[in-house]
Amino acid sequence: MSLPTFPSSSASATPIPRVFKPRRMGPGDVVRPTRAEISLANLRHNLQKLRRRSSAPVWCVLKADGYGHGAKACARTLERAGAAGICVALLEEGIELREAGVTLPILVMGGYYGNAYGELLDNELTPVIYDAGQLEQLASEVNYRGLPPANVHLKLDTGMGRLGATPAELQSLVDVLRLRPELKLQGLMTHFACADTSLESIAEQLRLFDELTTKLRAQGCVADLRHAANTAALLNAPDSHLDLVRPGVGIFGVEPNVGSAPELRPVMRVVSTVIAVRELSAGQSVGYGATWTAQRPSRIATIPMGYADGLARSNSNRGHVLVRGKRVPIAGTVSMDLTTIDVTEIPDVRVGDEVTVLGSQSGPLGQDTITAREVAEIEGTIPWEVLTDVSRRVPRFYREA
Ligand SMILES: Cc1ncc(COP(=O)(O)O)c(C=O)c1O
């Protein structure tokens, strides 16, 4: 078997694609009844609600496969529903959306392009750049291809301390922009470090962003699109909306601060089914490490979902799921592919019963919801990670409702 080679972008016209993407399971690939249901209606609903809260157009952040929801289907839906643009982290993510037929502007925010500026231009993706060397590389590729000036957005570090030109580095970017007619400065962006916790820190970062913008303008570098706001800033700080907003998690129905946008609706439900039921006597234990022992005669059901699917091991003996509309505890250690739940309180539970791991369920015993925030608290993380953790083995089923 010969391995694919990775030619440089300006090398001979080779048909070998350079960007390879791992494929996620599709509904037709799987036998196992574990799945994620994505409500496109709720996705559209959230976009409309966020558009109403924003004074600027909404560019939806669909990095990490649309926060685990499937970027292609989400992008197509949001494009039709009135999104003004899409933001992704990786070049590969942008290419995937172009191949899916998305025609909206796509901003690649991750700032890493290797030597793939050719692919960036071929796919009409707009790069976020923070370094003079990257600007030079992009300009050379535009020149080599004889293309019209390429749009770029500069990222300015106003306090995140992660990516972005620092005030001291700004002049080197200005020097390249002024010398290279192949580049058009379309945007200036920054990112907030504490948008969900501190209005003061938003104000301070905005102040510095304004200051840097003024300095750039004085040197002839004027951008039409200035942007900074993620979901929390969109909801908490109207001053931060500028020329466009970049919500991610809010599009998927998660409030960054509880109560800040109760009108948003969760987009993902994760469900499985009971595949085995057993009766245990008091004293019998369950699972790896025998961490759960029946205190009374108990009924244990097994679901075909484990930590390799995104149900983190930290849920062992702590998390809950819903069966027949009622909350039941996870009993024992979550395994890689299987999880055991204590269904002693569910009288006639059977193989085939639906089990909701994330989202709402109604049934004969009631109605309840497991939120991404609740799971995040158990796992010691944030709702963003709960959503992106739902793994490639779990097929996404898209529902219009
Ligand atoms: C640069 C940038 N903008 C916007 C977002 C969207 O953030 P959120 O999901 O909190 O709305 C992110 C996500 O981390 C980001 O990295």
The ligand as an ORCA input file, in Angstrom:
! r2SCAN-3c Opt
* xyz 0 1
  C     -12.280     33.450     18.668
  C     -13.602     32.918     19.127
  N     -14.720     33.627     18.905
  C     -15.932     33.196     19.289
  C     -16.071     31.990     19.951
  C     -17.448     31.530     20.394
  O     -17.506     31.438     21.787
  P     -18.841     30.944     22.537
  O     -18.997     29.511     22.200
  O     -18.531     31.148     23.974
  O     -19.941     31.779     22.031
  C     -14.929     31.226     20.211
  C     -15.048     29.956     20.941
  O     -14.302     29.594     21.772
  C     -13.665     31.706     19.783
  O     -12.545     30.997     20.009
*
